[in-house]
Amino acid sequence: MSNIRKNLIYAALTRAHLSIDHNTHNGFHKEYEFCKQVILADNSLTEEEKTEAIRKNNIEYDADKIFRNSGTKRICENCNQKCLATLYCEYCVRNYLKANFPNWTSGNNDIDNLIKNCQSETLIPSVIIEWIPYNNLQNIEYLTRGGFSEIYTAKRIDGRYKEWDSKVQQLIRRGTHKVILKELKNVANASQSWFEEAKSHLTISNKYPNVVQCFGLTQNPSNRNYLLVMRKYDLNLKEYLQQNHNQLTWNERINITFLIIDALYYIHEENSIHRDLHSGNILYSQFNDHWKISDLGFCGPADKPSTSIYGNLPYIAPEVINGKGYTFKSDIYSIAMLMWEISFGQPPFMNYEHDYILAINIIDGIRPKIISEIPLKYKSLMEQCWDANPLKRPDADTLFDKISEIKTYYQNNPNELPQLITKVDKEKININSKSFTSKIHKFENLPEPKNATEEEQKAFYISRSYDFSISSNSSNLGKSSNQYTSISSKDNDSEESPRLSKKLKIDNDKDEYVTKFDLLIIVDIQNDYEREFMQQRSNIGTNDEVQNNSSLHSEQDKPEILDDEL
């Protein structure tokens, strides 16, 4: 075993899974058999490595059989139950964990029940949710801050469970390993529905290999806050693109998109919605060259107000901003933003404040600008996913089928892929993405979402060349320090441009224009202040005048919040 090259084994397993033709090998039994044959034919592996790769393939196969309750059952020689797993007995593992229930407690009945319920449905011996004593974590170091939680690195000295030893009938641990700790705020005040959702998402994270694994929960004795203990990965998608965008091929980009959509497909199959998909929550493992979705169900504080939304604003679907709630299709919108980011190497709306102005732009159909050549089939799918009408977006099943077809098509027709990709200034991204994080938002009195016309999209990006100000005195509109973006159409007689653009246009010696804009009361819960913006209703025209005073209260300085990386 000492001569086994683990990185090659994981690379071979990844290649095998990616080469599955789901139309030919329909059904997971055929898929795992296909992977086995691919591994056996892989000349990069020694015979010993092939044996180990097949063993790992069989572990996943066992878990799938148990999850789907499908396959040939055998009688366990220890408990005499009919089990589906071949390398262990799922009933023996669960009984072992249940027998250990009296030996631990978190001190919180809800947390205890959450962990016990997860353990009672264990699929794989190496993937088990536990209560982890805080003194089993050493070298705890602050890493960064997410939207509402601090994130730390640590070493877990007792180690996670690794495998089931059938001879001694017990679980074996692997020893010290690095972990990530993510603080969970206000769990003590969480509703029962939060615990139900947490249980669902913990189960998902330990059921699928393309979702970040959670080892369990612990509690910091100094502040009594609970922490999620998770597997440590190398970097997130945003960081990866900053480092590698200028070297990535289109086939590599499409493959990254494919793996993310594959992970989301399984999340939706479990009837769960992520609610906070962005490039800080997509994590990369260099060891096996794989992408995983993180932060399922642990988005924001546990006691988040039910009327608010939590997320990274450029990735939030317009209907969610509008207050209609999260759906499976709102996750699909977030996928579109990720597809754009994977294409161009920078977060969407990177140079815009994540505030109500951007929120109304998104509702009015403004989408990130396509700034260079992009594969046509990929572009078409991305635009379907960001449609303002959720009913016109594909579901996860259809999306997976389409990205699979696109992936295969461009692999077989590489000459149809664009050669030129926009270069990205890494330093510029670092400077302008400091506010990239998820936070709580509450927007009121917003209009219905719509798609922008091509002319409106062009007008929005042309208007970025205009800098202008609004004074608190409506008779002196050009002298405030607050800057806004004009997005009015080129021709005043043309179709109305997006509502956010209906604010103000200043063009050198031309007259000032104020257009229709309703009273908006915007509440930013995170910073605990309220901003009111009012502009006089009037029509666009060369002789328009402001009838009443209107004011815009300056945004208070916000504390810097680093990227929500996990």
MIFI-850922 format. One record per residue (C-alpha): residue in one letter; x, y, z; chain. Coordinates in nm, 4 decimals. Each point is the difference from the previous one (the first is absolute). Layout:
// MIFI-850922
  rest        px        py        pz  kette
     A         X         Y         Z      A
...
This chain:
// MIFI-850922
  rest        px        py        pz  kette
     M    0.0000    0.0000    0.0000      A
     S    0.2906    0.2376    0.0588      A
     N    0.0750    0.0129   -0.3739      A
     I   -0.3535    0.1005   -0.0930      A
     R   -0.0238    0.3429   -0.1639      A
     K   -0.3247    0.1319    0.1423      A
     N   -0.0133    0.3029   -0.2269      A
     L    0.0051   -0.2247   -0.3084      A
     I   -0.2730   -0.2188    0.1467      A
     Y   -0.2322    0.2957    0.0567      A
     A    0.0827    0.1401   -0.3428      A
     A   -0.0867   -0.3366   -0.1570      A
     L   -0.3283   -0.0172    0.1920      A
     T   -0.0880    0.3514   -0.1146      A
     R    0.0799   -0.0844   -0.3627      A
     A   -0.2110   -0.3134    0.0221      A
     H   -0.3031    0.1852    0.1354      A
     L    0.0335    0.2850   -0.2496      A
     S    0.0140   -0.2427   -0.2917      A
     I   -0.3381   -0.1562    0.0840      A
     D   -0.2537    0.0339   -0.2806      A
     H   -0.3227    0.0214    0.1999      A
     N   -0.2065   -0.0852   -0.3076      A
     T    0.1901   -0.3240   -0.0588      A
     H    0.0642   -0.0988    0.3614      A
     N   -0.3421    0.0812    0.1369      A
     G   -0.0379   -0.0961    0.3629      A
     F    0.2615    0.0251    0.2741      A
     H    0.0792   -0.3748   -0.0018      A
     K    0.1202    0.0250   -0.3608      A
     E    0.1865    0.3224    0.0754      A
     Y    0.2066   -0.1555    0.2784      A
     E    0.0753   -0.3068   -0.2104      A
     F    0.1127    0.2297   -0.2819      A
     C    0.2286    0.1889    0.2408      A
     K    0.1486   -0.3290    0.1139      A
     Q    0.0844   -0.0974   -0.3588      A
     V    0.1509    0.3439   -0.0703      A
     I    0.2229   -0.0350    0.3075      A
     L    0.1128   -0.3487   -0.1023      A
     A    0.0991    0.1367   -0.3424      A
     D    0.1840    0.3021    0.1441      A
     N    0.3701   -0.0418   -0.0838      A
     S    0.1046    0.2828    0.2334      A
     L   -0.0695   -0.2232    0.3021      A
     T    0.1901   -0.2973    0.1375      A
     E   -0.1947   -0.3171    0.0762      A
     E    0.0060    0.0859    0.3699      A
     E   -0.1322    0.3480   -0.0758      A
     K   -0.2763   -0.1430   -0.2186      A
     T   -0.1069   -0.2240    0.2886      A
     E   -0.0140    0.2977    0.2358      A
     A   -0.1880    0.2124   -0.2559      A
     I   -0.2581   -0.2755   -0.0480      A
     R   -0.0349   -0.0307    0.3786      A
     K   -0.0786    0.3708    0.0241      A
     N   -0.2398   -0.0315   -0.2922      A
     N   -0.1744   -0.2840    0.1852      A
     I   -0.0316    0.2107    0.3166      A
     E   -0.1904    0.2628   -0.1981      A
     Y   -0.2026   -0.2757   -0.1647      A
     D   -0.0946   -0.1409    0.3412      A
     A   -0.1165    0.3427    0.1148      A
     D   -0.2083    0.0476   -0.3151      A
     K   -0.1619   -0.3417    0.0409      A
     I   -0.0992    0.0822    0.3588      A
     F   -0.1228    0.3467   -0.0897      A
     R   -0.2076   -0.1256   -0.2931      A
     N   -0.0937   -0.3256    0.1737      A
     S    0.0925   -0.1846   -0.3157      A
     G    0.2252   -0.2982   -0.0627      A
     T    0.0628   -0.3548    0.1115      A
     K   -0.0218   -0.0456    0.3756      A
     R    0.2117   -0.2313    0.2126      A
     I   -0.0389   -0.1360    0.3528      A
     C    0.2425    0.1657    0.2425      A
     E    0.2020   -0.2638    0.1842      A
     N   -0.0098    0.2099    0.3180      A
     C   -0.3515    0.1455    0.0368      A
     N   -0.1826   -0.2318   -0.2456      A
     Q   -0.1673    0.2999   -0.1650      A
     K   -0.0449    0.0176   -0.3763      A
     C    0.2485    0.2705   -0.0995      A
     L    0.0875    0.1567   -0.3349      A
     A    0.3626    0.0966    0.0704      A
     T    0.2720   -0.2516   -0.0839      A
     L    0.3037    0.1535    0.1775      A
     Y   -0.1890    0.0555    0.3261      A
     C   -0.3506   -0.0363    0.1437      A
     E   -0.1970    0.3230    0.0234      A
     Y   -0.2048   -0.1367    0.2916      A
     C    0.3080   -0.0936    0.2016      A
     V    0.1448    0.3492   -0.0498      A
     R   -0.3232    0.1708    0.1076      A
     N   -0.0420   -0.2297    0.3014      A
     Y    0.3571    0.0766    0.1065      A
     L   -0.0715    0.3733   -0.0131      A
     K   -0.3307   -0.0371    0.1867      A
     A    0.1691   -0.1982    0.2761      A
     N    0.2333    0.2964    0.0481      A
     F   -0.2794    0.2602    0.0392      A
     P    0.0208    0.0045    0.3845      A
     N    0.3729    0.0774   -0.0144      A
     W   -0.0239    0.3509   -0.1419      A
     T   -0.2173    0.3126    0.0106      A
     S    0.0208    0.3539   -0.1326      A
     G   -0.1969    0.1324    0.2935      A
     N   -0.2801    0.1017   -0.2379      A
     N   -0.2818   -0.2485   -0.0642      A
     D   -0.0723    0.1390   -0.3469      A
     I    0.3641   -0.0348   -0.1041      A
     D    0.0166   -0.3508    0.1507      A
     N   -0.3104   -0.1080   -0.1894      A
     L    0.1321    0.1531   -0.3215      A
     I    0.3219   -0.2040    0.0210      A
     K   -0.1745   -0.3205    0.1142      A
     N   -0.2447    0.0188   -0.2904      A
     C    0.2876    0.0429   -0.2443      A
     Q    0.1933   -0.2931    0.1489      A
     S   -0.3082   -0.2230   -0.0154      A
     E   -0.0032    0.0431   -0.3793      A
     T    0.3744   -0.0494   -0.0589      A
     L    0.0853   -0.1366   -0.3446      A
     I    0.3811   -0.0233    0.0084      A
     P    0.2350   -0.0656    0.2964      A
     S    0.2320    0.2804   -0.1139      A
     V   -0.2787    0.2585   -0.0167      A
     I   -0.1593    0.0443    0.3429      A
     I   -0.1294    0.3100    0.1797      A
     E    0.1303    0.0226    0.3596      A
     W    0.0029    0.2187    0.3073      A
     I    0.3674    0.0995    0.0149      A
     P    0.1367    0.1114    0.3389      A
     Y    0.1686    0.3392   -0.0309      A
     N    0.3137   -0.1293    0.1728      A
     N    0.0475   -0.2405   -0.2923      A
     L    0.0752    0.3043   -0.2161      A
     Q    0.3476    0.1508    0.0174      A
     N    0.1959    0.2787   -0.1721      A
     I   -0.3192    0.1973   -0.0573      A
     E    0.0797    0.3040   -0.2136      A
     Y   -0.2222    0.2739   -0.1380      A
     L   -0.0256   -0.0229   -0.3791      A
     T   -0.2567    0.2529   -0.1207      A
     R   -0.3491    0.1309    0.0507      A
     G   -0.3051   -0.0979   -0.1982      A
     G   -0.3198    0.2001   -0.0132      A
     F   -0.1063   -0.0827    0.3555      A
     S    0.2610   -0.2378    0.1334      A
     E    0.3665   -0.0290    0.0788      A
     I    0.1891   -0.2826   -0.1682      A
     Y    0.2987   -0.1795    0.1518      A
     T    0.2446   -0.2759   -0.0845      A
     A    0.0874   -0.2708    0.2525      A
     K    0.1420   -0.3482    0.0467      A
     R   -0.2339   -0.2719    0.1168      A
     I    0.2118   -0.2297    0.2152      A
     D   -0.2449   -0.2884    0.0449      A
     G   -0.0651   -0.0173   -0.3742      A
     R   -0.3148   -0.0855   -0.1908      A
     Y   -0.1316   -0.3523   -0.0427      A
     K    0.1721   -0.1734   -0.2896      A
     E   -0.1380   -0.3530   -0.0357      A
     W   -0.1903   -0.2860    0.1620      A
     D    0.2027   -0.2883    0.1406      A
     S   -0.2227   -0.3052   -0.0363      A
     K    0.2290   -0.2190    0.2113      A
     V   -0.0169    0.2123    0.3152      A
     Q   -0.3382    0.1547   -0.0890      A
     Q    0.0975    0.3626    0.0446      A
     L    0.0752    0.3175   -0.1910      A
     I    0.3655    0.0906   -0.0540      A
     R    0.1242    0.3607    0.0001      A
     R    0.2616    0.1393   -0.2365      A
     G    0.2007    0.2240    0.2356      A
     T    0.0807    0.3720    0.0013      A
     H   -0.1128    0.2059   -0.2984      A
     K   -0.0702    0.3632   -0.0887      A
     V   -0.3531    0.1388    0.0150      A
     I   -0.1915    0.3232   -0.0493      A
     L   -0.2128    0.1419    0.2810      A
     K   -0.2922    0.2230   -0.0949      A
     E   -0.1743    0.1817    0.2817      A
     L   -0.3799   -0.0230    0.0097      A
     K   -0.1648    0.3046    0.1533      A
     N   -0.3058   -0.0080    0.2271      A
     V   -0.0663   -0.3745   -0.0255      A
     A   -0.1456    0.0147    0.3518      A
     N   -0.2801    0.2183   -0.1417      A
     A   -0.0541   -0.2040   -0.3163      A
     S   -0.3466   -0.1224   -0.0911      A
     Q   -0.0859   -0.3671   -0.0292      A
     S   -0.0220    0.0395   -0.3776      A
     W    0.3671    0.1061    0.0000      A
     F    0.0974   -0.3262    0.1684      A
     E   -0.2112   -0.1986   -0.2454      A
     E    0.1700    0.1728   -0.2915      A
     A    0.3411   -0.0419    0.1632      A
     K   -0.0594   -0.3732    0.0297      A
     S   -0.0975   -0.0204   -0.3665      A
     H    0.3093    0.1878   -0.1138      A
     L    0.2390   -0.1879    0.2286      A
     T   -0.1356   -0.3216   -0.1467      A
     I    0.0513    0.1290   -0.3546      A
     S    0.3555    0.1147    0.0734      A
     N    0.0907   -0.3505    0.1107      A
     K   -0.1905   -0.1806   -0.2716      A
     Y    0.1556    0.1417   -0.3162      A
     P    0.3712    0.0347   -0.0816      A
     N   -0.0532    0.3292   -0.1872      A
     V   -0.1342    0.1774    0.3091      A
     V    0.2442    0.1180    0.2683      A
     Q    0.0215   -0.2525    0.2828      A
     C   -0.0948    0.1025    0.3523      A
     F    0.1524   -0.1989    0.2875      A
     G   -0.2292    0.1354    0.2687      A
     L   -0.0518    0.2766    0.2535      A
     T    0.1928    0.1363    0.2961      A
     Q   -0.0367    0.2900    0.2446      A
     N    0.2425    0.2718    0.0987      A
     P   -0.0123    0.0038    0.3829      A
     S    0.1111    0.3643    0.0174      A
     N   -0.3006    0.1490   -0.1831      A
     R   -0.2338   -0.3045   -0.0155      A
     N   -0.0307    0.0311   -0.3779      A
     Y   -0.0362   -0.3204   -0.2000      A
     L    0.2351   -0.0705   -0.2893      A
     L   -0.0330   -0.2161   -0.3064      A
     V    0.3028   -0.2293   -0.0483      A
     M    0.0665   -0.0524   -0.3701      A
     R    0.2539   -0.1494   -0.2353      A
     K    0.2704    0.2452   -0.1028      A
     Y    0.0399    0.0787   -0.3693      A
     D    0.2625    0.1947   -0.1885      A
     L   -0.1843    0.3049   -0.1335      A
     N   -0.3350    0.1209   -0.1258      A
     L   -0.1116    0.0623   -0.3572      A
     K    0.0498    0.3763    0.0187      A
     E    0.3605   -0.0440    0.1151      A
     Y    0.0603   -0.2762   -0.2557      A
     L   -0.1185    0.2190   -0.2865      A
     Q    0.2123    0.2912    0.1209      A
     Q    0.3062   -0.2243   -0.0137      A
     N   -0.0754   -0.2046   -0.3117      A
     H   -0.2461    0.1874   -0.2221      A
     N    0.2549    0.1043   -0.2608      A
     Q    0.1203   -0.3597   -0.0450      A
     L   -0.3307   -0.1901   -0.0031      A
     T   -0.1327   -0.1489   -0.3236      A
     W   -0.3682    0.0083   -0.0870      A
     N   -0.0313   -0.3754    0.0456      A
     E    0.1406    0.0388    0.3520      A
     R   -0.2509    0.2754    0.0755      A
     I   -0.2884   -0.2065   -0.1288      A
     N    0.1164   -0.2943    0.2103      A
     I    0.0037    0.2165    0.3160      A
     T   -0.3547    0.1112   -0.0813      A
     F   -0.1013   -0.3620   -0.0575      A
     L    0.1301   -0.1110    0.3415      A
     I   -0.1772    0.2844    0.1823      A
     I   -0.3288   -0.0735   -0.1764      A
     D    0.0458   -0.3701    0.0757      A
     A    0.0279    0.0815    0.3718      A
     L   -0.3060    0.2272   -0.0103      A
     Y   -0.1969   -0.2737   -0.1755      A
     Y    0.0438   -0.2300    0.3002      A
     I   -0.0886    0.2765    0.2454      A
     H   -0.3255    0.0613   -0.1858      A
     E   -0.0614   -0.3740   -0.0246      A
     E   -0.0101    0.0062    0.3797      A
     N   -0.2737    0.2649   -0.0229      A
     S    0.2354    0.2596    0.1487      A
     I    0.0805    0.3532   -0.1131      A
     H    0.3464    0.1446    0.0548      A
     R   -0.1038    0.3694    0.0192      A
     D    0.3519    0.1478   -0.0018      A
     L    0.1920   -0.1280   -0.3007      A
     H    0.2968    0.2191   -0.0884      A
     S    0.3655   -0.0525   -0.0881      A
     G    0.1089    0.0231    0.3635      A
     N   -0.2106   -0.3082    0.0751      A
     I    0.1440   -0.2142   -0.2799      A
     L    0.3140   -0.1694    0.1321      A
     Y    0.2850   -0.1692   -0.1846      A
     S    0.2099   -0.3000    0.0945      A
     Q    0.3340   -0.0007   -0.1801      A
     F    0.0645   -0.3522    0.1223      A
     N   -0.2671   -0.1569   -0.2189      A
     D   -0.0752    0.2990   -0.2283      A
     H   -0.3616    0.0195    0.1098      A
     W   -0.2571    0.2696    0.0784      A
     K   -0.2469   -0.0111    0.2883      A
     I   -0.2902    0.2156    0.1187      A
     S    0.0177    0.1270    0.3578      A
     D   -0.2198    0.1765    0.2585      A
     L   -0.3200   -0.1966   -0.0440      A
     G   -0.2622    0.1142    0.2463      A
     F    0.2408    0.1991    0.2157      A
     C   -0.0395    0.3322   -0.1780      A
     G   -0.0068    0.2958    0.2342      A
     P   -0.1043    0.0103    0.3643      A
     A   -0.2364   -0.2694    0.1260      A
     D   -0.2439    0.2670    0.1215      A
     K   -0.0145    0.1936   -0.3296      A
     P   -0.3318    0.1904   -0.0337      A
     S   -0.2441   -0.1939   -0.2165      A
     T   -0.0814    0.3067   -0.2117      A
     S    0.3611    0.0648   -0.0996      A
     I    0.2264   -0.1644   -0.2554      A
     Y    0.3569   -0.1133    0.0478      A
     G    0.2584   -0.0279   -0.2707      A
     N    0.2569    0.1577   -0.2289      A
     L   -0.2123    0.2531   -0.1886      A
     P    0.1307   -0.0450   -0.3594      A
     Y   -0.0851   -0.3721    0.0221      A
     I   -0.3504    0.0422    0.1471      A
     A   -0.2896   -0.0565   -0.2409      A
     P   -0.2205    0.3049   -0.0717      A
     E   -0.3154   -0.1653    0.1328      A
     V    0.1773   -0.0669    0.3313      A
     I    0.1069    0.3646    0.0221      A
     N   -0.3629    0.0859   -0.0709      A
     G   -0.1073   -0.1997    0.3066      A
     K   -0.1503   -0.3076   -0.1630      A
     G    0.2292   -0.2413    0.1830      A
     Y    0.2578   -0.2582   -0.0995      A
     T   -0.0830   -0.2802   -0.2415      A
     F    0.1921   -0.2601   -0.1959      A
     K   -0.0021    0.2453   -0.2911      A
     S    0.1706    0.2696    0.2086      A
     D    0.2956   -0.2387    0.0368      A
     I   -0.0003   -0.0348   -0.3806      A
     Y    0.0328    0.3787   -0.0318      A
     S    0.3060   -0.0152    0.2266      A
     I    0.1459   -0.2653   -0.2302      A
     A   -0.0292    0.2478   -0.2892      A
     M    0.2056    0.2530    0.1956      A
     L    0.2606   -0.2694    0.0672      A
     M    0.0056   -0.0915   -0.3699      A
     W    0.0714    0.3644   -0.0825      A
     E    0.2715    0.0195    0.2663      A
     I    0.1644   -0.3206   -0.1236      A
     S   -0.0004    0.1483   -0.3506      A
     F    0.1558    0.3359    0.0822      A
     G    0.1967   -0.0606    0.3194      A
     Q   -0.1561    0.2630    0.2236      A
     P   -0.3096    0.0223    0.2223      A
     P   -0.3144    0.1416   -0.1649      A
     F   -0.0596    0.3718    0.0571      A
     M    0.3436    0.0197    0.1587      A
     N    0.0204    0.3801   -0.0203      A
     Y   -0.3437    0.0665    0.1465      A
     E   -0.1041    0.0551    0.3583      A
     H   -0.2121   -0.2879    0.1251      A
     D   -0.2934    0.2214    0.0943      A
     Y   -0.3562    0.0859   -0.1008      A
     I    0.1188    0.1674   -0.3202      A
     L    0.1472   -0.3272   -0.1214      A
     A   -0.3093   -0.1823    0.1286      A
     I   -0.2305    0.2059   -0.2222      A
     N    0.2364   -0.0430   -0.2945      A
     I   -0.0241   -0.3770    0.0396      A
     I   -0.3795    0.0169    0.0284      A
     D   -0.0062    0.2118   -0.3169      A
     G    0.1811   -0.2706   -0.1934      A
     I    0.3548    0.1336   -0.0022      A
     R    0.2452   -0.2890   -0.0169      A
     P    0.3822   -0.0135   -0.0052      A
     K    0.1440    0.1111   -0.3320      A
     I    0.1334   -0.2675   -0.2331      A
     I    0.3412    0.1554   -0.0548      A
     S    0.1649   -0.2414   -0.2429      A
     E   -0.0701   -0.2963   -0.2224      A
     I   -0.1818   -0.2870    0.1661      A
     P   -0.1149   -0.3400   -0.1358      A
     L   -0.3470    0.0512   -0.1460      A
     K   -0.1620   -0.3047    0.1602      A
     Y    0.1464    0.0921    0.3386      A
     K   -0.1168    0.3615   -0.0396      A
     S   -0.3519   -0.1083   -0.0923      A
     L   -0.0276   -0.2242    0.3068      A
     M    0.1348    0.2730    0.2279      A
     E   -0.2577    0.2485   -0.1294      A
     Q   -0.2808   -0.2509    0.0534      A
     C    0.1128   -0.0403    0.3602      A
     W   -0.0060    0.3739    0.0736      A
     D   -0.3410    0.0693   -0.1551      A
     A   -0.2090    0.2306    0.2201      A
     N   -0.2864   -0.2494   -0.0203      A
     P    0.0876   -0.3017    0.2197      A
     L   -0.2337   -0.2202   -0.2053      A
     K    0.2216    0.0523   -0.3048      A
     R    0.3115   -0.1230    0.1791      A
     P    0.0836   -0.3712   -0.0294      A
     D   -0.0303   -0.2225    0.3048      A
     A    0.3121   -0.1714    0.1356      A
     D   -0.0700   -0.3227   -0.1879      A
     T   -0.0371    0.1772   -0.3347      A
     L    0.2969    0.2230    0.0774      A
     F    0.2210   -0.3007    0.0708      A
     D   -0.1055   -0.1657   -0.3264      A
     K    0.0699    0.3180   -0.1973      A
     I    0.3428    0.0672    0.1514      A
     S    0.0884   -0.3669   -0.0585      A
     E   -0.0925    0.0387   -0.3670      A
     I    0.1975    0.3243   -0.0263      A
     K    0.3024   -0.1593    0.1665      A
     T   -0.0051   -0.2947   -0.2395      A
     Y   -0.0683    0.2192   -0.3043      A
     Y    0.2973    0.2311    0.0529      A
     Q    0.2297   -0.2870    0.0927      A
     N   -0.0834   -0.1509   -0.3389      A
     N    0.0001    0.3360   -0.1832      A
     P    0.2848    0.2028    0.1522      A
     N    0.0309    0.2145   -0.3129      A
     E   -0.3318    0.1664    0.0865      A
     L    0.1359    0.1324    0.3284      A
     P    0.1120    0.3647    0.0075      A
     Q    0.3750    0.0482    0.0231      A
     L    0.0121    0.3418    0.1626      A
     I   -0.0946    0.0451    0.3632      A
     T    0.0109    0.3343    0.1782      A
     K    0.3065    0.0360    0.2193      A
     V   -0.0666    0.0918    0.3609      A
     D    0.2036    0.2354    0.2157      A
     K    0.0438   -0.2018    0.3226      A
     E    0.0976    0.3035    0.2046      A
     K   -0.3099    0.1871   -0.1132      A
     I   -0.2251   -0.2845    0.1095      A
     N    0.1662   -0.0121    0.3414      A
     I   -0.0567    0.3720    0.0490      A
     N   -0.3589    0.0123   -0.1169      A
     S   -0.1366   -0.3176    0.1598      A
     K    0.0522    0.0785    0.3679      A
     S   -0.3745    0.0275    0.0589      A
     F   -0.0652   -0.3383   -0.1634      A
     T   -0.2001   -0.1742    0.2703      A
     S   -0.3435   -0.1247    0.0951      A
     K   -0.2117    0.2071    0.2341      A
     I   -0.3587    0.0659    0.1005      A
     H   -0.2077    0.2274   -0.2238      A
     K   -0.3524    0.1299    0.0255      A
     F   -0.1498    0.1892   -0.2919      A
     E   -0.3537    0.1394   -0.0041      A
     N   -0.2362    0.1398   -0.2639      A
     L    0.2001   -0.1383   -0.2908      A
     P   -0.1468   -0.0406   -0.3510      A
     E   -0.0614   -0.3311   -0.1747      A
     P    0.3029   -0.1633   -0.1669      A
     K    0.0335    0.0347   -0.3759      A
     N    0.2464   -0.0785   -0.2757      A
     A    0.1929    0.2946   -0.1402      A
     T    0.0099    0.0587   -0.3734      A
     E    0.3302   -0.0037   -0.1837      A
     E   -0.0212    0.3788   -0.0268      A
     E   -0.0507    0.0328    0.3756      A
     Q    0.2997   -0.2215    0.0678      A
     K    0.2135    0.2134   -0.2323      A
     A   -0.1272    0.3213    0.1566      A
     F    0.0879   -0.1255    0.3466      A
     Y    0.3619   -0.0723   -0.0861      A
     I    0.0404    0.3135   -0.2115      A
     S   -0.1242    0.2003    0.2959      A
     R    0.2912   -0.1223    0.2118      A
     S    0.2008    0.2771   -0.1622      A
     Y   -0.2157    0.2593    0.1775      A
     D    0.0865    0.1115    0.3529      A
     F   -0.2436    0.2282    0.1730      A
     S   -0.1307    0.0967    0.3388      A
     I   -0.3235    0.0710    0.1805      A
     S   -0.0157    0.2667    0.2647      A
     S   -0.2276   -0.0096    0.3018      A
     N   -0.1302    0.3299   -0.1404      A
     S   -0.2128   -0.0808   -0.3031      A
     S    0.0713    0.3371   -0.1618      A
     N    0.3720   -0.0758   -0.0123      A
     L    0.0099   -0.3566   -0.1280      A
     G    0.3570   -0.0123   -0.1210      A
     K    0.1997    0.0658    0.3148      A
     S   -0.0375   -0.3000    0.2306      A
     S    0.2798   -0.2437    0.0693      A
     N   -0.2316   -0.2967   -0.0675      A
     Q    0.0505   -0.1550   -0.3427      A
     Y   -0.2637   -0.1861   -0.1988      A
     T   -0.0218   -0.1615   -0.3379      A
     S   -0.2234    0.1372   -0.2709      A
     I   -0.1563   -0.2715   -0.2147      A
     S   -0.2428    0.1991   -0.2099      A
     S   -0.0585   -0.0962   -0.3607      A
     K    0.1793    0.1790   -0.2777      A
     D   -0.3307    0.1218   -0.1403      A
     N   -0.2555    0.1433    0.2426      A
     D   -0.2810   -0.1206   -0.2251      A
     S    0.1212   -0.3582    0.0044      A
     E   -0.1279   -0.2776    0.2256      A
     E    0.0471    0.0770    0.3689      A
     S    0.3415   -0.0956    0.1269      A
     P    0.0492   -0.1899    0.3278      A
     R   -0.1540    0.1625    0.3055      A
     L    0.3318    0.0657    0.1653      A
     S    0.0994    0.2086   -0.2988      A
     K   -0.3082    0.2157    0.0520      A
     K    0.1843    0.2265    0.2372      A
     L    0.2158    0.2704   -0.1464      A
     K    0.1938    0.0832   -0.3112      A
     I    0.2619    0.2741   -0.0127      A
     D    0.1674    0.0554   -0.3340      A
     N    0.2357    0.2981    0.0070      A
     D   -0.1963    0.3132   -0.1003      A
     K   -0.3310   -0.1801   -0.0486      A
     D   -0.2900    0.0368    0.2418      A
     E   -0.0331   -0.2260    0.3015      A
     Y   -0.2631   -0.2733   -0.0172      A
     V   -0.1859   -0.1609    0.2875      A
     T   -0.2250   -0.2918   -0.0894      A
     K   -0.2654   -0.2093    0.1758      A
     F    0.1188   -0.1719    0.3164      A
     D   -0.2122   -0.1212    0.2904      A
     L    0.0831    0.0400    0.3656      A
     L    0.2264   -0.2832    0.1106      A
     I    0.0686   -0.0824    0.3600      A
     I    0.3038   -0.2195    0.0143      A
     V    0.0914   -0.1687    0.3235      A
     D    0.3496   -0.1390    0.0370      A
     I   -0.0314   -0.2312    0.3004      A
     Q    0.3675   -0.0851    0.0198      A
     N    0.1011    0.3607    0.0683      A
     D   -0.3220    0.0849    0.1852      A
     Y   -0.0911    0.3155   -0.1815      A
     E   -0.2722    0.1134   -0.2324      A
     R    0.0406    0.1979   -0.3167      A
     E   -0.2778    0.1779   -0.1809      A
     F    0.0188    0.1085   -0.3570      A
     M   -0.2677    0.2218   -0.1567      A
     Q   -0.0108    0.1697   -0.3359      A
     Q   -0.2788    0.2174   -0.1359      A
     R   -0.2247   -0.1717   -0.2527      A
     S    0.0394    0.1842   -0.3270      A
     N    0.0236   -0.0721   -0.3701      A
     I    0.3149   -0.0049   -0.2052      A
     G    0.0290    0.3276   -0.1906      A
     T    0.2389    0.2797   -0.0773      A
     N   -0.1809    0.2496    0.2221      A
     D   -0.0688   -0.2206    0.3030      A
     E    0.0485    0.1569    0.3397      A
     V    0.0136   -0.1467    0.3456      A
     Q   -0.3239    0.0840    0.1820      A
     N    0.0860   -0.1017    0.3563      A
     N    0.3131   -0.0557    0.2015      A
     S    0.1364   -0.3544   -0.0253      A
     S    0.2765   -0.1457    0.2051      A
     L    0.2303   -0.2955    0.0013      A
     H    0.1586   -0.0853    0.3329      A
     S    0.3615   -0.1006   -0.0389      A
     E    0.0806   -0.3612    0.0750      A
     Q    0.1847   -0.0440    0.3274      A
     D    0.3488   -0.1373   -0.0142      A
     K   -0.0142   -0.3784   -0.0025      A
     P    0.2465   -0.2203    0.1839      A
     E    0.2142   -0.1975   -0.2388      A
     I   -0.1206   -0.3577   -0.0306      A
     L    0.2197   -0.2485   -0.1758      A
     D   -0.1235   -0.2543   -0.2487      A
     D   -0.2314   -0.2743    0.1199      A
     E    0.2314   -0.2783   -0.1028      A
     L   -0.1769   -0.3004    0.1423      A
